Amino acid sequence: MQNRYAGDIGDFSKLGLLRALQASGLSIGVNWYLVPDETHNDDGRYVQYLENADYRSCDEPLWLELKRIVSSGQREVSALQNAHLLDAVFYTDQVSFSGKAKTERIAFREEWHREALATLTGSDIVFVDPDNGLLVPSALGTRKENKYITPDELADYFRQGSSVVYYQHKARVPDSYYVRKHTALLASSDFEGASGFGLKFNKTSLRYYFFAMQPQHKAAITAAVDLMLASSWGNCFTLI
Protein backbone atom coordinates (compact mmCIF):
# COMPACT_ATOMS: atom_id res chain seq x y z
CA MET A 1 0.00 0.00 0.00
CA GLN A 2 1.09 3.56 -0.76
CA ASN A 3 -0.56 6.76 0.41
CA ARG A 4 -1.13 7.84 -3.20
CA TYR A 5 -3.48 4.88 -3.70
CA ALA A 6 -5.89 5.98 -0.95
CA GLY A 7 -9.47 6.06 -2.15
CA ASP A 8 -8.89 4.33 -5.49
CA ILE A 9 -10.94 1.41 -6.74
CA GLY A 10 -8.62 -1.00 -4.94
CA ASP A 11 -9.59 0.54 -1.62
CA PHE A 12 -13.25 0.34 -2.61
CA SER A 13 -12.87 -3.41 -3.17
CA LYS A 14 -10.85 -4.20 -0.05
CA LEU A 15 -12.93 -2.04 2.30
CA GLY A 16 -16.14 -3.40 0.82
CA LEU A 17 -14.95 -6.91 1.55
CA LEU A 18 -13.80 -6.07 5.07
CA ARG A 19 -17.06 -4.26 5.85
CA ALA A 20 -18.98 -7.36 4.76
CA LEU A 21 -16.85 -9.54 7.04
CA GLN A 22 -17.21 -7.13 9.95
CA ALA A 23 -20.99 -7.12 9.54
CA SER A 24 -20.93 -10.81 10.45
CA GLY A 25 -19.54 -9.91 13.88
CA LEU A 26 -15.87 -10.64 13.23
CA SER A 27 -13.23 -8.20 14.50
CA ILE A 28 -10.78 -6.83 11.93
CA GLY A 29 -7.10 -5.91 12.07
CA VAL A 30 -5.35 -4.25 9.13
CA ASN A 31 -1.65 -4.04 8.31
CA TRP A 32 -1.33 -1.71 5.35
CA TYR A 33 2.22 -2.89 4.57
CA LEU A 34 2.74 0.80 3.90
CA VAL A 35 5.73 1.70 1.73
CA PRO A 36 6.93 5.13 0.56
CA ASP A 37 5.09 6.62 -2.41
CA GLU A 38 6.63 5.93 -5.80
CA THR A 39 6.47 8.25 -8.81
CA HIS A 40 7.44 6.05 -11.77
CA ASN A 41 3.85 5.15 -12.74
CA ASP A 42 0.27 6.37 -12.49
CA ASP A 43 -1.01 3.69 -10.09
CA GLY A 44 -3.74 5.06 -7.86
CA ARG A 45 -5.41 6.99 -10.67
CA TYR A 46 -8.42 4.65 -10.82
CA VAL A 47 -11.07 6.82 -9.20
CA GLN A 48 -13.59 6.94 -12.05
CA TYR A 49 -15.72 4.44 -10.13
CA LEU A 50 -16.77 7.41 -7.97
CA GLU A 51 -18.82 8.67 -10.92
CA ASN A 52 -20.48 5.30 -11.55
CA ALA A 53 -23.82 4.47 -9.95
CA ASP A 54 -23.22 0.73 -10.41
CA TYR A 55 -20.46 0.87 -7.82
CA ARG A 56 -22.52 3.11 -5.56
CA SER A 57 -25.17 0.39 -5.37
CA CYS A 58 -22.65 -2.08 -3.91
CA ASP A 59 -22.15 -0.10 -0.68
CA GLU A 60 -23.46 3.45 -0.81
CA PRO A 61 -22.04 4.67 2.54
CA LEU A 62 -18.58 3.39 1.57
CA TRP A 63 -18.81 4.92 -1.91
CA LEU A 64 -19.89 8.29 -0.53
CA GLU A 65 -17.16 8.42 2.12
CA LEU A 66 -14.42 7.49 -0.36
CA LYS A 67 -15.77 10.10 -2.77
CA ARG A 68 -15.50 12.68 0.01
CA ILE A 69 -11.92 11.66 0.78
CA VAL A 70 -10.77 11.77 -2.84
CA SER A 71 -12.55 15.08 -3.47
CA SER A 72 -10.90 16.61 -0.40
CA GLY A 73 -7.41 15.65 -1.57
CA GLN A 74 -6.78 13.64 1.64
CA ARG A 75 -5.25 10.72 -0.21
CA GLU A 76 -3.45 9.12 2.72
CA VAL A 77 -4.17 5.88 4.54
CA SER A 78 -4.83 7.88 7.71
CA ALA A 79 -7.99 9.19 6.00
CA LEU A 80 -9.21 5.59 5.59
CA GLN A 81 -8.88 4.85 9.29
CA ASN A 82 -12.21 6.13 10.49
CA ALA A 83 -15.31 4.45 11.83
CA HIS A 84 -17.39 5.65 8.86
CA LEU A 85 -15.42 3.14 6.78
CA LEU A 86 -14.23 0.39 9.11
CA ASP A 87 -14.09 -0.11 12.87
CA ALA A 88 -10.74 -1.88 13.01
CA VAL A 89 -7.29 -1.96 14.57
CA PHE A 90 -4.70 -0.58 12.15
CA TYR A 91 -0.94 -0.94 11.91
CA THR A 92 0.43 1.93 9.86
CA ASP A 93 4.22 2.00 10.35
CA GLN A 94 6.05 2.06 7.03
CA VAL A 95 8.18 -0.87 6.01
CA SER A 96 10.75 1.41 4.39
CA PHE A 97 14.11 0.12 3.18
CA SER A 98 15.42 3.53 2.15
CA GLY A 99 19.13 3.92 2.90
CA LYS A 100 19.44 0.48 4.53
CA ALA A 101 21.95 -2.21 3.68
CA LYS A 102 20.74 -5.81 3.44
CA THR A 103 21.57 -6.74 7.04
CA GLU A 104 19.88 -3.56 8.25
CA ARG A 105 16.81 -4.33 6.18
CA ILE A 106 16.51 -7.79 7.71
CA ALA A 107 16.78 -6.49 11.29
CA PHE A 108 14.41 -3.61 10.60
CA ARG A 109 11.77 -5.83 9.05
CA GLU A 110 11.92 -8.35 11.89
CA GLU A 111 11.28 -5.61 14.45
CA TRP A 112 8.57 -4.05 12.26
CA HIS A 113 6.84 -7.41 12.00
CA ARG A 114 7.02 -8.05 15.75
CA GLU A 115 5.34 -4.70 16.41
CA ALA A 116 2.64 -5.44 13.84
CA LEU A 117 1.90 -8.83 15.42
CA ALA A 118 1.61 -7.26 18.86
CA THR A 119 -0.69 -4.51 17.57
CA LEU A 120 -3.05 -6.85 15.72
CA THR A 121 -3.15 -9.77 18.15
CA GLY A 122 -6.68 -10.72 19.13
CA SER A 123 -8.25 -9.76 15.79
CA ASP A 124 -10.49 -12.45 14.34
CA ILE A 125 -9.32 -11.49 10.84
CA VAL A 126 -6.04 -9.83 9.92
CA PHE A 127 -5.98 -8.24 6.48
CA VAL A 128 -2.55 -7.56 4.98
CA ASP A 129 -2.12 -5.25 2.00
CA PRO A 130 1.33 -5.52 0.39
CA ASP A 131 1.77 -3.73 -2.92
CA ASN A 132 2.37 -6.93 -4.88
CA GLY A 133 1.24 -9.86 -2.73
CA LEU A 134 2.99 -13.06 -1.75
CA LEU A 135 6.79 -12.99 -1.98
CA VAL A 136 8.32 -14.17 -5.26
CA PRO A 137 11.87 -15.59 -5.50
CA SER A 138 13.14 -12.70 -7.64
CA ALA A 139 12.38 -10.22 -4.83
CA LEU A 140 13.91 -12.22 -1.98
CA GLY A 141 16.66 -10.22 -0.28
CA THR A 142 16.25 -7.20 -2.54
CA ARG A 143 15.15 -3.66 -1.77
CA LYS A 144 11.79 -4.50 -3.37
CA GLU A 145 11.05 -7.20 -0.82
CA ASN A 146 9.07 -4.70 1.26
CA LYS A 147 6.37 -4.75 -1.45
CA TYR A 148 5.60 -8.38 -0.62
CA ILE A 149 4.47 -10.41 2.37
CA THR A 150 6.42 -13.55 3.25
CA PRO A 151 4.79 -16.91 4.00
CA ASP A 152 6.40 -16.81 7.47
CA GLU A 153 4.74 -13.48 8.25
CA LEU A 154 1.36 -14.81 7.19
CA ALA A 155 1.91 -17.91 9.32
CA ASP A 156 2.73 -15.82 12.39
CA TYR A 157 -0.67 -14.12 12.21
CA PHE A 158 -2.34 -17.50 11.79
CA ARG A 159 -0.44 -18.93 14.77
CA GLN A 160 -1.80 -16.07 16.88
CA GLY A 161 -5.30 -17.38 16.20
CA SER A 162 -6.33 -14.97 13.45
CA SER A 163 -7.73 -15.87 10.08
CA VAL A 164 -5.70 -14.08 7.41
CA VAL A 165 -6.68 -12.36 4.17
CA TYR A 166 -3.91 -11.15 1.88
CA TYR A 167 -3.95 -8.99 -1.23
CA GLN A 168 -2.41 -10.38 -4.39
CA HIS A 169 -1.71 -8.30 -7.49
CA LYS A 170 -2.48 -10.09 -10.76
CA ALA A 171 0.33 -10.31 -13.28
CA ARG A 172 0.00 -11.78 -16.78
CA VAL A 173 -0.54 -15.34 -15.61
CA PRO A 174 -3.78 -17.34 -15.27
CA ASP A 175 -5.86 -17.54 -12.11
CA SER A 176 -4.74 -21.14 -11.65
CA TYR A 177 -1.16 -19.98 -10.98
CA TYR A 178 -2.23 -18.04 -7.88
CA VAL A 179 -4.68 -20.71 -6.77
CA ARG A 180 -1.89 -23.31 -6.84
CA LYS A 181 0.39 -21.03 -4.79
CA HIS A 182 -2.32 -20.46 -2.22
CA THR A 183 -3.22 -24.14 -2.04
CA ALA A 184 0.43 -25.02 -1.43
CA LEU A 185 0.63 -22.36 1.29
CA LEU A 186 -2.38 -23.78 3.14
CA ALA A 187 -0.98 -27.31 2.85
CA SER A 188 2.16 -26.39 4.79
CA SER A 189 2.53 -27.33 8.44
CA ASP A 190 2.47 -23.64 9.38
CA PHE A 191 -1.26 -23.50 8.55
CA GLU A 192 -2.48 -26.60 10.32
CA GLY A 193 -6.27 -26.77 10.24
CA ALA A 194 -6.59 -23.91 7.76
CA SER A 195 -9.01 -23.81 4.87
CA GLY A 196 -9.32 -21.15 2.26
CA PHE A 197 -10.39 -19.75 -1.07
CA GLY A 198 -9.81 -16.70 -3.24
CA LEU A 199 -11.87 -13.81 -4.51
CA LYS A 200 -10.97 -12.04 -7.74
CA PHE A 201 -12.00 -8.41 -8.14
CA ASN A 202 -12.78 -8.12 -11.83
CA LYS A 203 -12.98 -4.39 -12.37
CA THR A 204 -10.35 -2.08 -13.91
CA SER A 205 -7.22 -3.47 -12.24
CA LEU A 206 -7.51 -7.19 -11.58
CA ARG A 207 -6.63 -8.23 -8.04
CA TYR A 208 -7.18 -11.14 -5.68
CA TYR A 209 -7.95 -11.56 -2.01
CA PHE A 210 -6.88 -14.92 -0.60
CA PHE A 211 -8.18 -16.37 2.67
CA ALA A 212 -6.53 -18.64 5.24
CA MET A 213 -9.35 -19.37 7.68
CA GLN A 214 -9.21 -20.62 11.23
CA PRO A 215 -11.76 -23.42 11.84
CA GLN A 216 -13.64 -21.26 14.36
CA HIS A 217 -14.12 -18.47 11.81
CA LYS A 218 -14.92 -20.53 8.70
CA ALA A 219 -18.72 -20.55 8.99
CA ALA A 220 -18.99 -16.80 9.64
CA ILE A 221 -16.54 -15.89 6.86
CA THR A 222 -18.13 -18.10 4.22
CA ALA A 223 -21.62 -16.90 5.13
CA ALA A 224 -20.51 -13.26 4.90
CA VAL A 225 -18.86 -13.80 1.51
CA ASP A 226 -21.89 -15.68 0.17
CA LEU A 227 -24.15 -12.84 1.27
CA MET A 228 -21.87 -10.27 -0.36
CA LEU A 229 -21.74 -12.18 -3.65
CA ALA A 230 -25.54 -12.37 -3.69
CA SER A 231 -25.68 -8.55 -3.61
CA SER A 232 -24.51 -5.99 -6.18
CA TRP A 233 -20.95 -6.93 -5.21
CA GLY A 234 -21.49 -10.13 -7.17
CA ASN A 235 -20.97 -8.09 -10.34
CA CYS A 236 -17.49 -7.16 -9.12
CA PHE A 237 -16.12 -10.28 -7.41
CA THR A 238 -15.66 -13.86 -8.60
CA LEU A 239 -15.03 -16.80 -6.30
CA ILE A 240 -11.99 -18.83 -7.37
C-alpha positions, 0 to 999 in steps of 0.5 A, a space after each residue: 500500500 502507498 498513500 497515493 493509492 488511498 481512495 482508489 478502486 482497490 480501496 473500494 474493493 478491499 474495504 467493501 470486503 472487510 465491511 462485509 466480514 465485519 458485519 458478520 460480527 468478526 473483528 478486523 485488524 489491518 496491516 497496510 504494509 505501507 511503503 513510501 510513495 513511488 512516482 514512476 507510474 500512475 497507479 492510484 489513478 483509478 477513481 472513475 468508479 466514484 462517478 459510476 452508480 453501479 459501484 454506488 449500489 454495492 455499498 453506498 455509505 462506503 462509496 460516498 465516504 471514499 468520494 468525500 476523501 478523494 474530493 478533499 485531496 486527503 489521499 493518505 491511509 490515515 484518512 481511511 482509518 475512520 469508523 465511517 469506513 471500518 471499525 478496526 485496529 490498524 498498523 500503519 508504520 512504514 516498512 521502508 528500506 530507504 538507505 538500509 543495507 541488506 543486514 539492516 533491512 533484515 533487522 528492521 523488518 523483523 522488528 517491524 513485523 514483531 510490532 505489527 503482530 503485537 498490535 493486531 493480536 486478538 483480531 479475528 481477521 487480519 488483512 494484509 495489503 502488500 503492494 504486490 502480494 505473496 513474496 516471489 523468488 526474484 524479490 527475496 533479499 532485494 530492496 523491493 522485498 518490502 512490497 511483498 508479504 512472506 509466508 512466514 509473516 502470514 503464518 505468524 498471524 495465523 499462529 496467533 489465532 487470526 484468520 488471514 486475508 492477503 492482497 495479491 496483485 495479478 500479473 500476466 498469468 492465469 488464475 490457476 497460478 495463484 490458486 496453486 500457490 495459495 493451495 500449497 501455502 495452506 498445505 504447509 505445516 504452518 497453517 495446520 487446520 486452515 481452509 481457504 479460497 480466493 476472490 478475484 475483483 474483476 474491475 479495472 485493475 484485476 486483483 485477488 484476495 486470498 483467505 486462510 481461515 481458522 476453523 472457528 471463523 470458517 462458517 462466519 466468513 463463508 456466510 458473509 462472503 456468500 451474502 456479499 456475492 448475492 448482492 450488487 458486489 457479485 458483479 465485481 467479485 468472482 469466487 476462485 
